Structures are given as structure tokens and as C-alpha cells.
Amino acid sequence: MRSPRSQKRPAEIVFREKAVGALTPKIGVYVLYDLDDVAVYVGQATSVKERGIRGRVQRHLTSARSD
């Protein structure tokens, strides 16, 4: 039986993981845009302990609540 990690994952998931992985783990301000390049959310990452901007955006994309 194949493990879930070895199964082929959708291209959107792979793209999202690479995009989030390219973000900085530092604190700062970030903007999320929709497909028309319109800013839909401005946020702030204030904790390096929680992996900064990378961790905060990842939580947005996985719907994991921290507040």
C-alpha cells in the first residue's frame, strides 16, 4: 500500500507549497491578492517563533486558526 505522501498530488497543492516555501520567515507586513491582482487582504506577522510571514500565510491557506 502506498503512503499518502507518495501519491500524486494536484498541481495546485504543489504550486502552493512551493510559493509558501519561498516566503520569508521574518516578521513584516504582507498583502494577499486575488486572481485579478486586486489586494484582498493586508496582514502582519509579528512572531519569528511562528515562522513569520511564511507561517502566517500558510495558516491562511490551510484555514488553520491561531486566533
C-alpha positions as CSV (number, residue, x, y, z in Angstrom):
1,M,0.0,0.0,0.0
2,R,1.3,3.4,-0.9
3,S,1.7,6.1,1.7
4,P,-0.4,9.3,1.2
5,R,2.8,11.3,0.6
6,S,3.9,9.2,-2.3
7,Q,0.6,9.5,-4.2
8,K,0.4,12.1,-6.9
9,R,-0.8,15.5,-5.5
10,P,-2.7,18.0,-7.5
11,A,-0.6,20.7,-9.2
12,E,-2.3,23.5,-7.3
13,I,-1.1,22.0,-4.0
14,V,2.4,21.6,-5.2
15,F,2.4,25.2,-6.5
16,R,1.0,26.5,-3.2
17,E,3.6,24.6,-1.2
18,K,6.5,26.0,-3.3
19,A,5.1,29.5,-3.2
20,V,4.7,29.5,0.6
21,G,8.1,27.9,1.0
22,A,9.6,30.9,-0.9
23,L,8.2,33.4,1.6
24,T,10.5,34.8,4.3
25,P,10.3,33.5,7.8
26,K,10.9,37.1,9.1
27,I,8.3,39.3,10.6
28,G,6.6,42.0,8.5
29,V,3.5,43.1,6.5
30,Y,2.1,41.1,3.6
31,V,-0.7,41.5,1.0
32,L,-2.8,38.7,-0.4
33,Y,-4.1,39.4,-4.0
34,D,-6.9,37.8,-5.9
35,L,-6.6,36.4,-9.5
36,D,-7.2,40.0,-10.9
37,D,-4.3,41.4,-8.8
38,V,-6.6,43.2,-6.5
39,A,-5.5,43.4,-2.9
40,V,-8.0,41.5,-0.8
41,Y,-6.2,41.2,2.5
42,V,-3.3,43.0,4.3
43,G,-1.8,41.3,7.2
44,Q,1.0,41.4,9.7
45,A,3.3,38.7,11.0
46,T,4.7,39.6,14.4
47,S,6.3,36.5,15.6
48,V,9.5,34.8,14.3
49,K,8.8,32.0,16.6
50,E,5.7,31.1,14.5
51,R,7.8,31.3,11.3
52,G,7.0,34.9,10.5
53,I,5.3,35.7,7.2
54,R,5.7,32.2,5.9
55,G,3.9,30.6,8.8
56,R,1.1,33.3,8.9
57,V,0.3,32.9,5.2
58,Q,0.5,29.2,5.4
59,R,-2.2,29.3,8.1
60,H,-4.4,31.4,5.9
61,L,-4.1,28.9,3.0
62,T,-4.7,25.9,5.2
63,S,-7.5,27.5,7.2
64,A,-5.8,26.7,10.5
65,R,-6.9,29.3,13.0
66,S,-4.5,30.7,15.5
67,D,-6.7,33.5,17.0
